[in-house]
Amino acid sequence: MQKFKAIIEKFGSMGEKTGWTYLLIDSKIAAKINPGVKKSYRIKGNLDNVVIGKVAIIPIGEGDFILPLNADLRKKLKKQKGEIIHIEIEKDNSEIDLNQDFIACLKEEKRADAFFKTLSLSHQRYFSKWIETAKTSETKAKRIAQALEGLSNKMGFPEMMRYFKEKKLHH
């Protein structure tokens, strides 16, 4: 378990990460959590008194990583940019289960299921997590339908998101 303090930071203009709020995990600490690994992996532990698990940290070069703080996590922490967080983290080796409603629907849609199975496990998890984070059953159902349509058309997650964003803009 690595214990350290970090200041909440926020990206200015940074491509797809523009406006992201995050904690920096420098290369020395990252090397102790998961030696020699320079790609994204999941961690668990505590940020102040907030318990986290199955949270991905993202490499940003030179062995440094960032831990993105989404709105839900920021709300629980009750802190914002410039404030200090006490961190206790370690690598999280637990498995992520895919959303069962989504998997059941995939089985009914052969084309979508066939393409889904060609995706890496991390890309399969993008779809599942997006569905899982829906706040209402209506949103969850809509996301499952969109995922099935996108996968049936051999779209990965980013392509599907762009496709539906464009579709929405033109209606």
TORTOR-181776 format. One line per 5 residues: number of its first residue (from 0); their letters; for each residue x, y, z of N, C-alpha, C, O, CB. Coordinates in Angstrom, 1 decimal. Last residue first. Glycine has a CB too. Example, Ala and Ser with C-alpha at 12.3 -4.5 7.8 and 13.67 -1.06 7.14 Angstrom:
BEGIN
1 = SA = 12.8/-2.2/7.1/13.7/-1.1/7.1/12.9/0.0/7.9/13.4/1.1/8.0/14.1/-0.6/5.7; 13.2/-5.7/7.8/12.3/-4.5/7.8/13.2/-3.3/7.8/14.2/-3.3/8.5/11.3/-4.5/9.0
END
This chain:
BEGIN
170 = HHLKK = -30.7/16.0/-35.7/-32.1/15.8/-35.5/-32.8/17.0/-34.8/-34.0/17.0/-34.6/-32.4/14.6/-34.7; -28.0/16.3/-35.8/-28.7/16.4/-37.0/-30.2/16.1/-36.9/-30.9/16.0/-37.9/-28.1/15.5/-38.1; -27.1/15.7/-33.2/-26.9/17.0/-33.7/-27.7/17.3/-35.0/-28.2/18.4/-35.2/-25.4/17.3/-34.0; -27.5/12.9/-33.1/-28.3/13.8/-32.2/-28.3/15.3/-32.7/-29.2/16.0/-32.7/-27.8/13.8/-30.7; -25.6/12.0/-34.8/-27.0/11.7/-35.1/-27.9/12.7/-34.3/-28.9/13.2/-34.9/-27.3/10.2/-34.7
165 = EKFYR = -23.3/12.7/-33.4/-23.6/13.3/-34.7/-25.1/13.2/-35.1/-25.7/14.1/-35.5/-22.7/12.7/-35.9; -23.5/11.1/-31.2/-23.4/12.5/-31.0/-23.8/13.2/-32.3/-24.6/14.2/-32.3/-22.0/12.9/-30.5; -23.5/8.6/-32.4/-24.7/9.0/-31.7/-24.7/10.5/-31.4/-25.8/11.1/-31.4/-25.0/8.2/-30.5; -20.8/8.6/-33.4/-21.9/8.3/-34.3/-23.2/8.9/-33.6/-24.0/9.6/-34.3/-22.0/6.8/-34.5; -19.2/8.9/-31.0/-19.2/10.0/-32.1/-20.5/9.8/-33.0/-21.1/10.8/-33.3/-17.9/9.9/-32.9
160 = MMEPF = -19.8/6.4/-29.8/-20.2/7.7/-29.1/-20.2/8.9/-30.1/-21.1/9.7/-30.1/-19.1/8.0/-28.0; -18.8/4.6/-31.7/-20.2/4.6/-31.4/-20.6/6.0/-30.8/-21.7/6.5/-31.1/-20.6/3.4/-30.5; -16.1/5.2/-31.6/-16.8/5.4/-32.9/-18.3/5.5/-32.6/-19.0/6.4/-33.2/-16.5/4.3/-33.9; -15.5/4.5/-28.9/-15.4/5.9/-29.3/-16.1/6.2/-30.6/-16.8/7.2/-30.8/-13.9/6.3/-29.5; -16.2/1.6/-29.0/-16.9/2.5/-28.2/-16.7/4.0/-28.6/-17.7/4.7/-28.7/-16.3/2.4/-26.8
155 = GMKNS = -16.4/0.4/-32.5/-15.9/0.4/-31.1/-16.6/1.4/-30.3/-17.4/2.2/-30.8/-14.3/0.5/-31.1; -18.8/-1.0/-34.7/-18.2/0.2/-34.1/-17.6/-0.1/-32.7/-18.3/-0.8/-31.9/-19.2/1.4/-34.0; -20.3/-2.8/-36.3/-18.8/-2.9/-36.1/-18.1/-1.7/-35.6/-17.1/-1.3/-36.1/-18.2/-3.4/-37.4; -23.0/-2.6/-36.1/-22.3/-1.9/-37.2/-20.8/-1.9/-37.1/-20.1/-1.0/-37.7/-22.9/-0.4/-37.3; -23.4/-3.8/-33.7/-23.9/-4.5/-35.0/-23.3/-3.9/-36.2/-23.2/-4.5/-37.2/-25.5/-4.4/-35.0
150 = LGELA = -22.4/-1.9/-32.0/-21.7/-3.1/-32.2/-22.1/-3.9/-33.4/-21.3/-4.5/-34.1/-21.8/-4.0/-31.0; -24.5/0.1/-32.3/-23.1/0.4/-32.6/-22.3/-0.9/-32.9/-21.6/-0.9/-33.9/-22.4/1.2/-31.5; -26.7/-1.4/-31.4/-26.7/-0.8/-32.7/-25.3/-0.5/-33.2/-24.9/-0.9/-34.3/-27.5/0.5/-32.7; -25.9/-2.0/-28.7/-26.2/-3.1/-29.7/-26.2/-2.6/-31.1/-25.6/-3.2/-32.0/-27.6/-3.6/-29.3; -25.6/0.6/-27.7/-24.4/-0.3/-27.8/-24.7/-1.4/-28.8/-23.8/-1.7/-29.6/-24.1/-0.9/-26.4
145 = QAIRK = -28.2/1.5/-27.8/-27.2/2.2/-28.6/-26.0/1.3/-28.8/-25.4/1.2/-29.9/-26.8/3.5/-27.9; -29.4/-0.3/-26.0/-29.9/-0.3/-27.4/-28.8/0.4/-28.3/-28.6/-0.1/-29.4/-31.2/0.5/-27.5; -28.0/0.4/-23.7/-27.9/-0.9/-24.2/-28.3/-1.0/-25.6/-27.6/-1.6/-26.5/-28.8/-1.9/-23.3; -28.9/3.1/-23.4/-27.5/2.8/-23.7/-27.3/1.4/-24.2/-26.4/1.2/-25.1/-26.7/3.0/-22.4; -31.6/2.7/-22.9/-31.2/3.4/-24.1/-29.8/3.1/-24.4/-29.4/3.0/-25.6/-31.5/4.9/-23.9
140 = AKTES = -31.5/1.3/-20.5/-32.1/0.6/-21.6/-31.7/1.3/-22.9/-31.4/0.7/-23.9/-33.6/0.6/-21.5; -30.3/3.4/-18.9/-29.6/2.1/-19.0/-30.2/1.4/-20.3/-29.4/0.9/-21.1/-29.8/1.2/-17.8; -32.4/5.3/-19.0/-31.1/5.6/-19.6/-30.3/4.3/-19.8/-29.6/4.2/-20.9/-30.2/6.6/-18.7; -34.3/3.8/-17.6/-34.6/4.3/-18.9/-33.3/4.6/-19.7/-33.1/4.2/-20.8/-35.5/5.6/-18.9; -33.2/3.5/-15.1/-33.4/2.3/-15.9/-33.7/2.7/-17.4/-33.3/1.9/-18.3/-34.5/1.4/-15.3
135 = TKATE = -30.7/6.0/-14.4/-32.1/5.5/-14.4/-32.2/4.3/-15.3/-31.3/4.0/-16.1/-33.0/6.6/-14.9; -27.9/6.4/-14.5/-28.6/6.7/-13.3/-30.1/6.2/-13.2/-30.6/6.0/-12.1/-28.6/8.2/-13.0; -25.4/4.4/-15.8/-26.6/5.1/-16.1/-27.4/5.2/-14.8/-27.5/4.3/-13.9/-27.5/4.3/-17.1; -23.2/2.8/-15.4/-23.2/4.1/-14.7/-24.5/4.9/-15.0/-24.6/6.1/-14.6/-22.0/4.9/-15.1; -23.5/0.5/-17.0/-23.6/0.4/-15.6/-23.8/1.8/-14.8/-24.4/1.8/-13.8/-22.3/-0.3/-15.0
130 = IWKSF = -22.8/1.5/-19.5/-24.2/1.1/-19.3/-24.4/1.1/-17.8/-25.5/1.5/-17.3/-24.5/-0.3/-19.9; -20.1/2.0/-19.1/-21.0/3.1/-19.6/-22.5/2.8/-19.3/-23.2/3.6/-18.8/-20.8/3.4/-21.1; -19.2/-0.5/-18.5/-19.2/0.5/-17.5/-20.1/1.7/-17.8/-20.8/2.3/-17.0/-17.7/1.0/-17.3; -19.6/-1.8/-21.0/-20.3/-2.3/-19.8/-20.3/-1.2/-18.7/-21.4/-1.0/-18.1/-19.6/-3.5/-19.2; -17.9/-0.4/-22.8/-19.4/-0.5/-23.0/-20.1/-0.8/-21.7/-21.1/-0.2/-21.4/-19.6/-1.6/-24.1
125 = YRQHS = -15.5/-0.9/-21.4/-15.9/0.5/-21.7/-17.4/0.5/-21.9/-18.2/1.3/-21.3/-15.2/1.1/-23.0; -15.1/-3.6/-21.5/-15.5/-3.0/-20.2/-16.0/-1.6/-20.4/-16.8/-1.1/-19.6/-14.3/-3.0/-19.3; -14.3/-4.0/-24.1/-15.6/-4.6/-23.7/-16.1/-3.9/-22.4/-17.3/-3.6/-22.2/-15.6/-6.1/-23.5; -11.8/-2.9/-23.9/-12.8/-2.2/-24.7/-14.2/-2.8/-24.4/-15.2/-2.0/-24.4/-12.5/-2.4/-26.1; -10.6/-4.8/-22.2/-10.7/-3.5/-21.7/-11.7/-2.7/-22.5/-12.4/-1.8/-22.0/-9.3/-2.8/-21.8
120 = LSLTK = -10.7/-7.1/-23.8/-11.5/-7.1/-22.6/-11.6/-5.6/-22.1/-12.7/-5.3/-21.5/-10.9/-8.0/-21.5; -11.0/-6.2/-27.3/-10.2/-6.6/-26.1/-11.1/-6.4/-24.9/-12.1/-5.7/-24.9/-8.9/-5.7/-26.0; -13.4/-7.6/-29.6/-12.8/-6.5/-28.8/-12.0/-7.0/-27.7/-12.3/-8.0/-27.1/-13.9/-5.5/-28.3; -14.8/-9.8/-30.5/-13.5/-9.5/-31.2/-12.7/-8.4/-30.4/-11.5/-8.2/-30.6/-13.7/-9.1/-32.6; -17.2/-9.8/-29.2/-16.2/-10.8/-28.8/-14.8/-10.6/-29.5/-13.8/-11.1/-29.0/-16.7/-12.2/-29.2
115 = FFADA = -18.5/-7.8/-30.7/-18.2/-7.6/-29.3/-17.1/-8.5/-28.8/-16.1/-8.1/-28.1/-19.4/-7.7/-28.3; -19.1/-9.2/-33.0/-18.2/-8.1/-33.0/-17.6/-7.8/-31.6/-16.5/-7.6/-31.4/-18.8/-6.8/-33.7; -21.0/-11.1/-32.0/-19.8/-11.5/-32.7/-18.8/-10.4/-32.7/-17.6/-10.7/-32.5/-20.2/-12.0/-34.2; -23.0/-9.4/-30.9/-22.2/-10.3/-30.1/-20.9/-10.7/-30.7/-19.9/-10.8/-30.1/-23.1/-11.5/-29.7; -24.0/-8.2/-33.3/-23.4/-7.3/-32.2/-22.5/-8.2/-31.3/-21.4/-7.8/-31.0/-24.5/-6.6/-31.4
110 = RKEEK = -25.0/-10.4/-34.6/-23.9/-9.6/-35.2/-23.2/-8.8/-34.2/-22.0/-8.6/-34.2/-24.6/-8.7/-36.3; -26.9/-11.5/-32.7/-25.7/-12.2/-33.1/-24.6/-11.4/-33.7/-23.4/-11.6/-33.4/-26.2/-13.3/-34.1; -28.6/-10.6/-30.1/-28.1/-9.9/-31.3/-26.8/-10.5/-31.8/-25.7/-10.1/-31.4/-27.9/-8.4/-31.0; -28.9/-12.1/-27.8/-30.0/-12.0/-28.8/-29.6/-11.4/-30.1/-30.3/-11.6/-31.1/-31.2/-11.3/-28.2; -26.6/-11.6/-26.4/-26.8/-13.0/-26.9/-28.0/-13.1/-27.9/-28.0/-14.0/-28.7/-27.2/-13.9/-25.7
105 = LCAIF = -27.0/-8.9/-25.7/-26.0/-9.3/-26.7/-26.2/-10.7/-27.3/-26.1/-10.9/-28.5/-24.6/-9.2/-26.2; -28.7/-9.2/-23.5/-29.2/-8.6/-24.8/-28.3/-8.9/-26.0/-28.7/-9.1/-27.1/-29.4/-7.1/-24.6; -27.0/-10.3/-21.6/-28.2/-11.1/-22.0/-28.7/-10.5/-23.4/-29.1/-11.3/-24.2/-29.3/-10.9/-20.9; -25.1/-8.2/-21.4/-24.7/-9.5/-21.9/-25.9/-10.4/-22.4/-25.8/-11.0/-23.4/-23.9/-10.3/-20.8; -26.8/-6.3/-20.2/-26.2/-6.0/-21.5/-25.8/-7.4/-22.2/-26.0/-7.6/-23.4/-24.9/-5.1/-21.3
100 = DQNLD = -27.4/-7.5/-17.8/-28.5/-7.1/-18.7/-27.9/-6.9/-20.1/-28.5/-7.4/-21.1/-29.2/-5.8/-18.2; -24.8/-7.7/-16.7/-25.5/-8.9/-17.1/-26.7/-8.6/-18.0/-27.0/-9.4/-18.9/-26.0/-9.6/-15.8; -21.8/-6.0/-17.3/-23.2/-5.8/-17.0/-24.0/-7.0/-17.6/-24.0/-7.3/-18.8/-23.7/-4.5/-17.6; -18.9/-7.9/-16.3/-19.6/-7.1/-17.3/-21.1/-7.1/-17.0/-21.6/-8.0/-16.3/-19.5/-7.8/-18.8; -16.8/-7.4/-13.5/-17.9/-8.2/-14.2/-18.6/-7.3/-15.2/-18.8/-6.1/-15.0/-18.9/-8.7/-13.1
95 = IESND = -13.5/-7.4/-13.1/-14.6/-6.5/-13.4/-15.7/-7.4/-14.1/-15.4/-7.9/-15.2/-14.3/-5.2/-14.2; -11.5/-8.9/-10.5/-12.1/-8.9/-11.9/-13.3/-7.9/-11.9/-14.0/-7.7/-11.0/-12.6/-10.3/-12.2; -8.8/-7.4/-8.7/-10.1/-8.0/-8.7/-10.7/-7.9/-10.2/-10.4/-7.0/-10.9/-11.1/-7.4/-7.7; -6.4/-6.2/-8.3/-6.4/-7.3/-9.2/-7.8/-8.0/-9.3/-7.9/-9.0/-10.0/-5.4/-8.4/-8.7; -5.2/-3.1/-7.9/-6.5/-3.8/-7.7/-6.5/-5.0/-8.7/-6.7/-4.7/-9.9/-7.7/-2.9/-7.8
90 = KEIEI = -2.4/-1.8/-6.2/-2.9/-2.4/-7.4/-4.2/-3.2/-7.1/-4.2/-3.9/-6.1/-1.9/-3.3/-8.2; -3.2/0.8/-3.8/-2.4/-0.4/-4.2/-3.1/-0.9/-5.5/-4.2/-0.5/-5.9/-2.3/-1.5/-3.2; -3.1/3.8/-1.8/-3.5/3.0/-2.9/-2.6/1.8/-3.1/-1.4/1.8/-2.8/-3.6/3.8/-4.1; -4.0/6.5/-0.2/-3.4/5.2/0.2/-4.0/4.2/-0.9/-5.1/3.9/-0.9/-3.9/4.7/1.7; -3.7/10.0/0.1/-3.9/8.9/-0.7/-3.2/7.6/-0.1/-2.1/7.6/0.3/-3.4/9.1/-2.1
85 = HIIEG = -5.2/13.0/0.8/-4.3/11.9/1.4/-4.7/10.6/0.7/-5.8/10.2/0.7/-4.5/11.8/3.0; -5.1/15.9/-1.1/-5.8/14.6/-0.8/-4.8/13.7/-0.2/-3.6/13.6/-0.7/-6.5/14.0/-2.1; -5.5/19.5/-1.1/-4.7/18.3/-0.9/-5.5/17.1/-0.5/-6.5/17.1/0.3/-3.6/18.5/0.2; -6.7/21.7/-3.7/-6.7/21.1/-2.4/-5.9/19.8/-2.3/-5.8/19.1/-3.3/-8.2/20.9/-1.9; -6.6/22.4/-6.4/-5.7/23.1/-5.4/-5.7/22.5/-4.0/-4.8/22.8/-3.2/-6.1/24.5/-5.4
80 = KQKKL = -9.9/21.7/-7.2/-8.6/22.0/-7.6/-7.8/22.8/-6.6/-8.3/23.7/-6.0/-8.7/22.8/-8.9; -11.8/20.4/-4.3/-11.6/20.9/-5.6/-10.2/21.2/-5.9/-9.3/21.0/-5.1/-12.5/22.0/-6.0; -13.9/18.2/-2.2/-12.7/19.0/-2.5/-12.6/19.4/-4.0/-13.2/18.7/-4.8/-11.4/18.3/-2.0; -15.6/16.2/-1.5/-15.9/17.5/-1.1/-14.6/18.5/-1.2/-14.4/19.3/-0.3/-16.4/17.6/0.4; -15.5/13.5/-2.1/-14.3/14.1/-1.5/-14.6/15.5/-0.9/-13.9/15.9/0.0/-13.2/14.1/-2.5
75 = KKRLD = -18.0/13.2/-3.4/-17.7/12.5/-2.2/-16.5/13.0/-1.4/-16.6/13.1/-0.2/-17.4/11.0/-2.5; -17.5/14.9/-5.6/-18.6/15.2/-4.7/-18.4/14.5/-3.4/-18.6/15.1/-2.3/-20.0/14.8/-5.3; -15.5/13.6/-6.9/-15.2/14.9/-6.4/-16.3/15.3/-5.4/-16.0/15.9/-4.4/-15.2/16.0/-7.5; -16.9/11.3/-7.7/-15.8/11.2/-6.8/-15.5/12.5/-6.1/-15.2/12.6/-4.9/-14.5/10.6/-7.4; -18.7/12.4/-9.5/-19.2/11.6/-8.4/-18.1/11.5/-7.3/-18.4/11.7/-6.1/-19.6/10.2/-8.9
70 = ANLPL = -17.0/13.5/-11.5/-17.9/14.4/-10.7/-18.3/13.7/-9.4/-18.4/14.3/-8.3/-19.1/14.8/-11.5; -13.7/11.9/-11.3/-15.0/12.2/-12.0/-15.9/13.0/-11.0/-15.6/13.1/-9.8/-15.8/10.9/-12.5; -10.5/12.3/-11.5/-11.5/12.4/-10.4/-12.8/12.8/-11.1/-13.0/14.0/-11.5/-11.1/13.4/-9.3; -7.9/10.1/-12.7/-9.0/11.1/-13.0/-10.0/11.1/-11.8/-10.4/10.0/-11.3/-9.7/10.7/-14.3; -4.8/9.9/-11.9/-6.0/9.3/-11.4/-7.1/10.3/-11.6/-7.3/11.3/-10.9/-5.9/8.9/-9.8
65 = IFDGE = -2.0/9.5/-14.1/-3.0/10.3/-13.5/-4.2/9.5/-13.0/-4.5/8.4/-13.6/-3.6/11.5/-14.4; 1.5/8.7/-13.9/0.1/8.4/-14.2/-0.8/9.5/-13.6/-0.4/10.3/-12.8/-0.2/7.0/-13.6; 4.8/8.5/-15.3/3.8/9.1/-14.5/2.4/8.7/-14.9/2.2/8.3/-16.1/4.0/10.7/-14.6; 6.6/7.5/-17.2/6.2/6.6/-16.0/5.3/7.2/-15.1/4.9/6.6/-14.1/7.5/6.3/-15.3; 6.7/9.2/-19.3/7.8/9.3/-18.3/7.5/8.4/-17.1/8.2/8.6/-16.1/8.1/10.7/-17.9
60 = GIPII = 3.1/9.5/-19.6/4.4/9.6/-20.1/5.4/9.6/-19.0/5.1/10.0/-17.9/4.6/10.8/-21.0; 0.7/9.0/-18.5/0.8/10.3/-19.2/2.3/10.5/-19.7/2.6/11.6/-20.1/0.4/11.5/-18.3; -1.6/6.3/-17.9/-0.2/6.8/-18.1/-0.2/8.1/-18.9/-1.0/8.3/-19.8/0.6/5.7/-18.8; -4.2/6.3/-15.5/-3.9/6.5/-16.9/-2.4/7.0/-17.1/-2.1/8.0/-16.5/-4.9/7.4/-17.7; -6.0/4.0/-13.5/-5.1/5.2/-13.6/-4.5/5.1/-15.0/-4.3/4.1/-15.6/-3.9/5.1/-12.5
55 = AVKGI = -9.3/3.0/-12.7/-8.1/2.9/-13.7/-7.3/4.2/-13.5/-7.8/5.3/-13.4/-8.6/2.8/-15.1; -10.6/1.3/-10.0/-10.4/2.6/-10.6/-9.2/2.6/-11.5/-8.1/2.3/-11.0/-10.4/3.8/-9.6; -11.3/-0.7/-8.2/-11.5/-0.9/-9.7/-11.4/0.4/-10.5/-12.1/0.6/-11.5/-12.8/-1.6/-9.9; -12.2/1.5/-5.6/-11.8/0.2/-6.1/-12.1/0.1/-7.5/-13.0/0.8/-8.1/-12.5/-0.9/-5.3; -12.1/3.6/-2.6/-12.2/3.4/-4.1/-11.7/2.0/-4.4/-11.0/1.4/-3.7/-11.3/4.5/-4.8
50 = VVNDL = -13.4/5.4/0.1/-12.9/4.1/-0.4/-13.1/4.0/-1.9/-14.2/4.3/-2.4/-13.6/2.9/0.4; -12.6/8.4/1.5/-13.4/7.8/0.5/-12.7/6.5/-0.1/-11.6/6.5/-0.5/-13.7/8.8/-0.7; -11.1/9.9/3.1/-11.8/8.8/3.8/-12.8/8.1/2.8/-13.7/7.4/3.2/-12.7/9.4/4.9; -8.5/10.3/0.9/-9.0/10.9/2.2/-9.8/9.7/2.9/-9.2/8.7/3.1/-9.9/12.2/2.0; -9.0/7.6/-0.8/-8.6/9.0/-1.1/-9.3/9.8/0.0/-10.5/9.8/0.1/-9.2/9.5/-2.6
45 = NGKIR = -7.8/4.3/-0.6/-8.6/5.4/0.0/-8.0/6.7/-0.5/-6.8/6.9/-0.7/-8.5/5.4/1.5; -8.1/1.5/-2.8/-7.6/2.1/-1.6/-8.5/3.2/-1.1/-9.7/3.1/-1.1/-6.2/2.6/-1.8; -6.9/0.3/-6.0/-8.0/0.4/-4.9/-7.3/1.0/-3.7/-6.1/1.1/-3.6/-8.5/-1.0/-4.6; -6.6/0.4/-9.6/-6.1/0.5/-8.2/-7.3/0.5/-7.3/-8.4/0.6/-7.7/-5.3/1.8/-8.0; -5.8/-0.9/-12.9/-6.7/-0.5/-11.8/-6.1/-0.5/-10.4/-5.2/-1.3/-10.1/-7.9/-1.4/-11.8
40 = YSKKV = -3.8/0.6/-15.6/-4.3/-0.5/-14.7/-5.1/0.0/-13.6/-5.2/1.2/-13.4/-3.0/-1.3/-14.2; -2.2/1.6/-18.6/-3.3/1.8/-17.6/-3.6/0.5/-16.8/-3.5/-0.6/-17.4/-4.6/2.2/-18.3; 1.4/1.0/-18.8/0.0/1.1/-19.4/-1.0/1.2/-18.2/-0.7/0.8/-17.1/-0.3/0.0/-20.4; 3.8/0.4/-17.7/3.6/1.8/-18.2/2.2/2.0/-18.8/2.0/3.1/-19.4/4.7/2.1/-19.2; 5.3/-1.4/-15.2/4.1/-1.3/-16.0/3.9/0.2/-16.4/3.9/1.1/-15.5/2.8/-1.8/-15.3
35 = GPNIK = 7.4/-1.7/-13.4/7.7/-1.9/-14.8/6.5/-1.7/-15.7/6.6/-1.8/-16.9/8.2/-3.3/-15.0; 5.4/-2.4/-10.5/6.7/-2.2/-11.1/6.8/-2.6/-12.6/6.3/-3.6/-13.1/7.7/-3.1/-10.4; 3.0/-0.9/-9.2/3.0/-1.9/-10.2/4.3/-1.8/-11.1/4.3/-1.2/-12.1/1.8/-1.8/-11.2; 3.8/0.6/-7.0/2.5/0.0/-7.0/2.5/-1.1/-8.0/2.0/-2.2/-7.7/1.4/1.1/-7.4; 6.4/1.6/-7.5/6.2/0.8/-6.3/4.9/0.0/-6.3/4.7/-1.1/-5.8/6.3/1.7/-5.1
30 = AAIKS = 5.9/3.1/-9.8/6.8/2.0/-9.9/6.8/1.0/-8.7/7.0/-0.2/-8.8/8.3/2.5/-10.1; 4.3/5.1/-8.8/3.7/4.2/-9.7/4.6/2.9/-9.8/4.1/1.8/-9.9/3.5/4.8/-11.1; 6.3/6.6/-7.3/5.2/5.9/-6.6/4.6/4.8/-7.5/4.3/3.7/-7.0/4.1/6.9/-6.2; 7.9/7.4/-9.5/8.5/6.7/-8.3/7.4/5.9/-7.6/7.7/4.8/-7.2/9.2/7.7/-7.4; 6.1/8.8/-11.2/6.7/7.5/-11.6/7.3/6.8/-10.5/7.3/5.5/-10.5/7.8/7.8/-12.7
25 = DILLY = 3.2/10.2/-9.5/4.5/10.2/-10.2/5.2/8.9/-10.3/4.8/7.9/-9.7/5.5/11.2/-9.4; 0.1/10.8/-10.1/0.9/9.7/-9.4/2.2/9.6/-10.1/2.3/9.1/-11.2/0.1/8.3/-9.4; -2.1/13.5/-9.7/-0.9/13.0/-10.3/-0.2/11.9/-9.4/0.0/12.1/-8.2/0.2/14.1/-10.6; -5.5/13.5/-10.0/-4.4/13.5/-9.1/-3.2/12.9/-9.8/-3.4/11.9/-10.6/-4.7/12.6/-7.8; -7.8/15.7/-11.8/-7.1/14.5/-11.5/-6.1/14.7/-10.4/-5.8/15.8/-9.9/-6.4/14.1/-12.8
20 = TWGTK = -10.3/16.8/-14.1/-9.7/17.0/-12.7/-9.0/15.7/-12.4/-9.6/14.6/-12.6/-10.8/17.4/-11.7; -10.3/17.9/-17.5/-10.3/16.8/-16.5/-9.7/17.2/-15.2/-8.7/17.9/-15.2/-9.5/15.6/-17.1; -10.1/19.9/-19.4/-11.0/20.1/-18.3/-11.0/19.0/-17.2/-11.7/19.1/-16.2/-12.4/20.3/-18.8; -9.1/17.6/-21.9/-9.4/19.0/-21.6/-10.4/19.1/-20.4/-11.5/18.5/-20.5/-9.9/19.8/-22.8; -8.5/15.2/-22.9/-8.5/15.3/-21.4/-8.8/16.8/-21.0/-8.7/17.1/-19.8/-7.1/14.9/-20.9
15 = EGMSG = -8.5/15.3/-25.6/-9.6/14.6/-25.0/-9.7/14.8/-23.5/-10.7/14.6/-22.9/-9.6/13.1/-25.4; -6.5/18.2/-25.4/-7.2/17.2/-26.3/-8.4/16.6/-25.6/-9.2/17.3/-25.1/-6.2/16.1/-26.7; -6.1/20.1/-23.3/-5.3/18.9/-23.4/-6.0/17.8/-24.3/-6.1/16.6/-23.9/-5.0/18.3/-22.0; -6.3/23.0/-21.7/-6.5/22.5/-23.0/-5.6/21.3/-23.3/-4.4/21.5/-23.4/-6.3/23.6/-24.2; -5.9/22.1/-18.5/-6.5/23.2/-19.3/-6.9/22.6/-20.7/-7.7/21.6/-20.7/-5.5/24.4/-19.5
10 = FKEII = -6.6/19.8/-15.9/-6.0/20.1/-17.2/-6.7/21.3/-17.8/-7.9/21.5/-17.7/-6.1/18.9/-18.2; -6.1/20.2/-12.5/-7.1/20.2/-13.6/-6.4/20.6/-14.9/-5.6/21.6/-14.9/-8.2/21.2/-13.3; -5.5/18.5/-9.3/-5.1/19.4/-10.5/-6.2/19.3/-11.5/-7.0/18.4/-11.5/-3.7/18.9/-11.0; -5.1/18.2/-5.9/-6.0/18.1/-7.0/-5.6/19.1/-8.1/-5.5/20.3/-7.9/-7.5/18.3/-6.5; -2.0/17.1/-4.7/-2.8/18.2/-4.9/-3.8/17.9/-6.1/-3.3/17.5/-7.1/-2.0/19.5/-5.1
5 = AKFKQ = -1.3/14.3/-2.5/-1.3/14.9/-3.9/-2.3/16.1/-3.9/-3.3/16.1/-3.1/-1.6/13.9/-5.0; 0.6/12.2/-0.4/-0.3/13.3/-0.6/-0.2/13.8/-2.0/0.9/13.8/-2.6/-0.1/14.4/0.5; 0.7/8.6/0.3/1.3/9.9/-0.1/0.2/10.9/-0.2/-1.0/10.6/-0.1/2.0/9.8/-1.5; 1.4/5.2/0.4/0.7/6.3/1.1/1.5/7.6/0.7/2.7/7.7/0.8/0.7/6.2/2.7; 0.7/2.1/-1.0/1.5/3.3/-1.1/0.7/4.5/-0.5/-0.5/4.7/-0.8/1.8/3.7/-2.6
0 = M = 0.9/-1.2/0.0/0.0/0.0/0.0/0.9/1.2/0.0/1.7/1.4/0.9/-1.0/0.0/1.3
END
